[in-house]
Amino acid sequence: MIDIAQRIGVIKALLQEDTDASLTYAALECRITIEQVCYDRLKMSYGHISYDDLAKWQPRHVVMQVVEDANELAASGFVFSMSREPVPNDRLLSREEFEEQEYIQIGKQAALDLSKLGKLWNALSRVALHSQLPEKKSEDVRPYGCREAIERQVKSTLEELERLKSGTLLSSGLGMNYYFPCVSCGVEIRRILKLLKHGQVVSCVNPECKESYQIHKEGEAISHIQRTVSVKCEKCEGQVAIAQRLVDDLRQGDQLDMSCDACGHVSLIKVIPVLVKANKQVNQNSGQ
């Protein structure tokens, strides 16, 4: 968990220098801090989401996906407490009995206003982190933006960071897990059961593994299937299954060695551009 108070100190010190350069650096530190705050929430949820499943890298969108796929409380604010005295283990307490207990606060997770953080992150870049594009020949190419605009956005960010620094803990995903071992590396893949969606693709959490799986959900029943591409061996003509992501990651000029489990023959897979000709009959039937 990052030390937000320390980051605030760095930003305020740059503001006090009060130069064009220091204001610009303060804006950069603000933007980096917003990223750290959001990526911290991702890091806490890595037990239930893979880096390879992230659709976007912008901090606001990262946390939004974490909330949707791995930890519904990732952006929420709450206080975590425990009772001063242990509760009986021979019977279940009623809600009223739980509420009557004396509690000790363990920590607090600060809520993230993702919309506000996203706007601040973009605004800081717009006013400070690019040279100004001249509108006509007589204008100079200025290395720094408008001082007033930069200072305004930095101070707005500081206000939000001051609110967030009260947080003393971060929560990982809570709830029952759906879990299974990866067929290739054996690492256990875990997902929060209630957050799984039909058709969802989940990747192995092992950074060195390229396996991925598709979730099938029908009512309360959950299952998964390995995502593969089937290729015929050119020697024995047997079918060889290749991890889908290995093929998806290929770019023009890349090559992939495919070893047949049956005969051991190694075939070479490449991505090559081809001309696709339209089927005239299909186009006519579709009204094109």
Disulfide bonds with the S-S distance in Angstrom:
none
